[in-house]
Amino acid sequence: MVRRTVTRPCASSFFYELGKHAIVAENNGEVVGFLLGFLAPADPPIAYVHFVGIKPEYRLKGVGRSLYDTFIKGCVKAGAKGVKAIAPLGNGDSARFHTALGFQVHEDRHYAGPNRGRQIFTKEL
């Protein structure tokens, strides 16, 4: 599995615009997963994972963990002291994945507005 930051235009402008924090996983030249994130301007800075996608046939094979590891290492070098991600309430797969990576999980029933709850995943670095 090859991990790389996006340095050339891709099908989605998100990959190009997020530069070094847009990471793809490839297998024999085929994109099998991606992570879009950025270093949030908090004090201290926080690595924020905005969106992750893994092709179904590559799930549970370490692709997501590898993408997170690569992203977090880059953010630590840039001064991040923690990492954060969110998911809709009830997304058990996301909760299990983040818990396995050492994240703390809590719920906020109004995180995205009235009655628009989210699971919030955080981890100190």
N, C-alpha and C positions, 0 to 999 in steps of 0.2 A: 504494500500500500504506500503510495507516495503522497506526502502532504506538501502543499506549497501555498504560499500567499499568492494572491492573484496579481499578476503584473502585466497581463494583456487583456484586452476587452473580452468579455464573456457574454453569454446570451442575456444576462440580467445586469442592468446598470448597478444594482446593489453590490455586486461583486467588485466591479471596477471602482465605484465611489468609495467603498470602505477600505480600499488599498490593503495595507499590511494586516488589517484585522478581518479581512475576508479570506477565509481559508477553505481550500477544497481538498478532498481525498480522492485520489485516482487509483484505478486498477487497470493496468495496460492501456493507459490513455483515456479511459472512460471515467467521467466524474461519478463517484458512487456516494459522495456525501459532501456537505458544506457546513460552515459555521460563519454567521455574520455577527460581528460584535464590535465593540469599541471601548475605549478607555473613557469612562464617564468623568466629567470635571467636578468630582466631589473632593472634599478635603478630609482624609486622604483620598487619592484617586481609587476608583472602583472599576474593575473589568466587568463589563456588562455584555452578556450573551443575549442577543436579540432574536436570532432565528437559527435553527439547526434543522437539517434534513438529511436523512440517510435512505438510500434505496432499500426497499423492503428486504430484498435478498441479501443485503449486507448488514442488516441489523443483528445485534447480539454477537458481533464478530470483532468488537474492539474499535470500530471506526469512530463512533461517537466519543469514546474515551480518548482516542488519539487526537481528534480534533480539539477537544477541550484542553488536553495537555499542551498542545502546540500554542493555542490561543493564550492560555494562562501564562506560559513561559514568556511569551512576548510582552504581555502586559506587566508582568513582574519586573522585567528589564526596564519598562517605562515608568515604574514607580507604583504600580497597583498594590494595595494592601488587602484587597478582598475581591471576591467575584460574586456576581448576582445574576440570576435568571428568574423569569416568571413563567407561569403556565396557567391556563384556566383551571378552576376548581374541578376536581373529579378526574384529572388526567393522571391516572395511576401509573402509567408507563413512565411518564416524566418524573414523577415522585420517586419511583424505584430507581431509575437511572441516576438521578442527582444524589439520592441517599447513598447509593453504592460508591459514588465519587467523593463522599465525605461532606456533602452539603447538609446544612440544617434546613428544615422545611417548616414554614408556618403559613397559615391562611389568613387572608384579610378579605372579608366579605364585601368590602367597598373600595378595594384598591384602585379599580379603574372607573370609579363612579358609583352612584347609588345602586346597590344590589348587583354589582359587576365584580364579583370576587375573583381573586387570583391566589395561587400557591406561589410563595416567594421562597426562592432557594438562595441561600447565602453561605459563603465559606471564607474564612480568614486565610490569608496567604502568608 
